Amino acid sequence: MNTNSNSYTIIYASVMVIIVAFLLAFVSSSLKERQESNVKLDKMKQILTSLNISEDELKQDAEAAYTKYVKADQIIDLNGNVVAENGGFEISSKSLNDEEVSQVPLYVCSVNGETKYVAPLYGAGLWGPIWGYISFNSDKKTVYGTYFSHEGETPGLGAEITTESFRAPFQGKQLQEGGDVKISVVKNGKVTDSSCQVDGISGGTITSKGVDAMLQKCLKRYANFFNK
C-alpha cells in the first residue's frame, strides 16, 4: 500500500482511533471499582468529620471508624417517618438539589455513648456546587459538628468554608425551634444572635449566602423529624 496515499492515512488514523478508544475503555473499566471505592471512602470521611472525629483516626482506618460511629443510614420521608433502615448512604448528595425531594438520608450515630444524627447538605456557591454534612445532638435542637466542601470556590475567600475556623463556630448553635430552622450564616461581623448565627467569610459573601441557603433548604426537609 502506498503510505503517501489519502486512503492509507484514513485507514491508519481509523485504526489508531479504535485502538486508543479500546485502551481508554479498558483502563476506565479496570479502574471503575477502585474509583467507586475511593468515592465511598471519601463520603465516609466527610460524614465522620461532621461528627468531629479526629483526622488521626480517619487516617488509621476510615471504614472501621465509620462502622464504629455510624449505626444506621436510614431513609426518612418528609413527615419524619423512617421508610428504610438502610440505603441512605447510597443516595447521592447531588440528587438532594432537586426541589421535589420526598425522601432524605439520616445517619444515626453514637459518639462517646451519645446519640448523634447527621444530615447531608447540597447547594450552590459562587462558582459551582457546594455540599456538606451537619451533625446534631439527640435533642435535635443543637449542632454538634459540620463538614463543608466545594467544587470551585475562590482560594482564600469562598473556599474557606472547608476550614476549621469556619466550621468550628457552628458547634453548639441552635439548630431549630419548633421545626423552624434557626441556624444561619450572616455577613461577616453582623451577628446579632450568637445562639444561632455564624459569621460568614470576609470577602466570600456569595459563598456564605450559598451555605446559608443550603442549610435553610436542606434542613427544612427534616422539620417533622425534629418535632418527633
C-alpha positions as CSV (number, residue, x, y, z in Angstrom):
1,M,0.0,0.0,0.0
2,N,1.2,3.4,-0.9
3,T,1.9,5.1,2.5
4,N,1.6,8.5,0.9
5,S,-1.9,8.0,-0.3
6,N,-5.0,9.5,1.3
7,S,-6.6,6.1,1.8
8,Y,-3.6,4.9,3.8
9,T,-3.8,8.0,6.0
10,I,-7.5,7.5,6.6
11,I,-7.1,3.8,7.4
12,Y,-4.1,4.4,9.7
13,A,-5.9,7.1,11.6
14,S,-9.1,5.0,11.9
15,V,-7.1,2.0,13.3
16,M,-5.3,4.3,15.8
17,V,-8.6,5.8,17.0
18,I,-10.1,2.3,17.5
19,I,-7.0,1.1,19.4
20,V,-6.9,4.2,21.6
21,A,-10.7,4.0,22.3
22,F,-10.3,0.4,23.3
23,L,-7.4,1.1,25.6
24,L,-9.3,4.0,27.3
25,A,-12.4,1.9,27.7
26,F,-10.3,-0.9,29.2
27,V,-8.5,1.4,31.6
28,S,-11.7,3.0,32.7
29,S,-13.4,-0.3,33.3
30,S,-10.4,-1.6,35.2
31,L,-10.3,1.5,37.5
32,K,-14.1,1.7,38.0
33,E,-14.2,-0.4,41.1
34,R,-11.3,1.4,42.7
35,Q,-12.8,4.8,41.8
36,E,-16.2,3.8,43.3
37,S,-14.4,2.6,46.4
38,N,-12.5,5.9,46.8
39,V,-15.7,7.9,46.4
40,K,-17.4,5.7,49.1
41,L,-14.4,6.1,51.4
42,D,-14.3,9.9,50.9
43,K,-18.0,10.1,51.7
44,M,-17.4,8.2,54.9
45,K,-14.7,10.6,55.9
46,Q,-16.9,13.6,55.3
47,I,-19.7,12.2,57.5
48,L,-17.2,11.3,60.2
49,T,-15.6,14.8,60.0
50,S,-19.0,16.3,60.7
51,L,-19.0,14.2,63.9
52,N,-15.7,15.8,65.0
53,I,-13.8,12.5,64.6
54,S,-10.1,13.2,64.6
55,E,-8.0,13.3,61.5
56,D,-5.6,10.7,63.0
57,E,-8.4,8.2,63.5
58,L,-9.6,8.7,59.9
59,K,-6.1,8.2,58.6
60,Q,-5.8,4.9,60.5
61,D,-8.9,3.2,59.2
62,A,-11.8,5.3,58.0
63,E,-14.0,2.3,57.2
64,A,-13.5,0.9,60.7
65,A,-14.3,4.3,62.2
66,Y,-17.4,4.6,60.1
67,T,-18.6,1.2,61.4
68,K,-17.8,2.2,64.9
69,Y,-19.7,5.5,64.9
70,V,-22.4,5.2,62.3
71,K,-25.1,2.8,63.4
72,A,-27.7,3.2,60.7
73,D,-28.1,5.0,57.4
74,Q,-31.8,5.5,57.3
75,I,-34.1,7.0,54.7
76,I,-36.9,9.1,56.1
77,D,-39.8,10.8,54.4
78,L,-40.8,14.5,54.8
79,N,-43.2,13.5,57.6
80,G,-40.2,12.3,59.6
81,N,-41.0,8.6,59.3
82,V,-38.4,6.0,58.7
83,V,-39.1,4.3,55.4
84,A,-35.9,2.2,55.2
85,E,-33.3,1.3,57.8
86,N,-30.6,1.1,55.2
87,G,-30.0,2.8,51.9
88,G,-29.4,6.4,52.9
89,F,-25.7,6.2,52.1
90,E,-26.4,5.3,48.5
91,I,-28.5,8.5,47.9
92,S,-26.3,10.9,46.0
93,S,-25.9,14.3,47.7
94,K,-26.3,15.9,44.3
95,S,-29.8,14.4,44.0
96,L,-30.8,16.4,47.1
97,N,-30.6,19.6,44.9
98,D,-33.9,18.5,43.4
99,E,-36.7,20.7,44.8
100,E,-39.1,17.7,44.6
101,V,-37.2,15.5,47.0
102,S,-39.6,13.4,49.0
103,Q,-37.1,11.2,50.9
104,V,-33.8,12.1,52.6
105,P,-31.0,10.3,54.3
106,L,-30.5,10.3,58.0
107,Y,-27.4,8.8,59.7
108,V,-27.9,7.7,63.2
109,C,-24.6,7.7,65.1
110,S,-23.1,7.1,68.5
111,V,-20.2,9.1,69.8
112,N,-18.9,8.5,73.3
113,G,-22.2,6.7,74.1
114,E,-24.4,9.6,73.0
115,T,-26.7,9.5,70.0
116,K,-26.0,12.0,67.2
117,Y,-27.7,12.5,63.9
118,V,-26.2,13.5,60.6
119,A,-28.0,15.1,57.6
120,P,-26.4,15.8,54.2
121,L,-26.5,19.2,52.6
122,Y,-26.2,20.3,48.9
123,G,-26.4,23.8,47.4
124,A,-24.7,26.4,45.2
125,G,-21.8,28.7,45.8
126,L,-20.3,31.4,43.7
127,W,-18.6,29.2,41.0
128,G,-20.4,25.9,41.4
129,P,-21.8,23.3,43.8
130,I,-21.2,23.3,47.5
131,W,-22.1,20.5,49.8
132,G,-21.6,19.1,53.3
133,Y,-22.9,17.4,56.4
134,I,-24.3,18.7,59.6
135,S,-24.5,16.6,62.8
136,F,-26.8,17.4,65.7
137,N,-27.3,16.2,69.2
138,S,-30.0,13.8,70.4
139,D,-32.2,16.8,71.5
140,K,-32.4,17.6,67.7
141,K,-32.0,21.3,68.7
142,T,-28.3,21.9,68.8
143,V,-25.5,21.5,66.3
144,Y,-22.7,19.0,67.1
145,G,-20.5,19.5,64.1
146,T,-20.2,20.3,60.4
147,Y,-18.4,19.5,57.2
148,F,-18.4,21.7,54.1
149,S,-16.8,21.4,50.7
150,H,-17.0,22.9,47.2
151,E,-16.2,22.3,43.6
152,G,-14.5,25.6,42.6
153,E,-14.8,28.4,45.1
154,T,-12.1,31.0,45.2
155,P,-9.0,30.1,47.3
156,G,-8.6,32.3,50.3
157,L,-12.2,33.5,50.0
158,G,-15.2,31.2,49.4
159,A,-13.0,28.1,49.7
160,E,-12.6,28.9,53.3
161,I,-15.8,27.1,54.0
162,T,-13.7,23.9,54.3
163,T,-11.5,25.3,57.1
164,E,-11.8,24.5,60.8
165,S,-12.1,28.2,61.5
166,F,-15.3,28.4,59.6
167,R,-16.7,25.1,60.7
168,A,-15.9,25.3,64.5
169,P,-18.3,28.2,65.3
170,F,-21.3,26.1,64.3
171,Q,-20.8,23.8,67.3
172,G,-23.4,24.3,69.9
173,K,-25.5,26.7,67.9
174,Q,-29.3,26.4,68.0
175,L,-30.3,24.2,65.1
176,Q,-34.1,24.7,65.1
177,E,-37.0,25.7,67.1
178,G,-40.4,24.1,66.6
179,G,-39.2,22.6,63.3
180,D,-38.2,26.1,62.0
181,V,-34.5,26.2,61.0
182,K,-32.7,28.7,63.3
183,I,-29.0,28.1,62.4
184,S,-27.9,30.7,59.8
185,V,-24.8,32.3,58.2
186,V,-24.8,36.1,58.2
187,K,-22.5,38.7,56.7
188,N,-19.1,38.8,58.5
189,G,-19.3,41.0,61.6
190,K,-23.1,41.2,61.5
191,V,-24.0,38.5,64.1
192,T,-26.9,39.8,66.3
193,D,-27.9,36.5,67.8
194,S,-24.8,34.4,68.8
195,S,-27.1,31.5,69.8
196,C,-27.9,30.6,66.2
197,Q,-25.9,32.8,63.9
198,V,-22.5,32.2,62.4
199,D,-20.1,34.8,60.8
200,G,-19.8,34.5,57.1
201,I,-16.5,34.7,55.3
202,S,-14.9,38.1,54.8
203,G,-14.7,38.6,51.1
204,G,-16.7,35.5,50.4
205,T,-20.2,36.9,50.7
206,I,-21.9,35.0,47.9
207,T,-20.4,31.6,49.1
208,S,-21.5,32.4,52.6
209,K,-25.0,33.2,51.4
210,G,-24.9,29.9,49.5
211,V,-24.1,28.0,52.7
212,D,-26.9,29.7,54.5
213,A,-29.4,28.9,51.7
214,M,-28.2,25.3,51.6
215,L,-28.8,25.0,55.4
216,Q,-32.3,26.5,55.2
217,K,-33.4,24.4,52.2
218,C,-32.0,21.1,53.2
219,L,-32.8,21.2,56.9
220,K,-36.3,22.3,56.3
221,R,-36.9,18.8,54.9
222,Y,-36.2,17.4,58.4
223,A,-38.7,19.7,60.2
224,N,-41.2,16.9,61.1
225,F,-38.3,14.7,62.2
226,F,-37.2,17.5,64.5
227,N,-40.6,17.6,66.1
228,K,-40.9,13.9,66.7
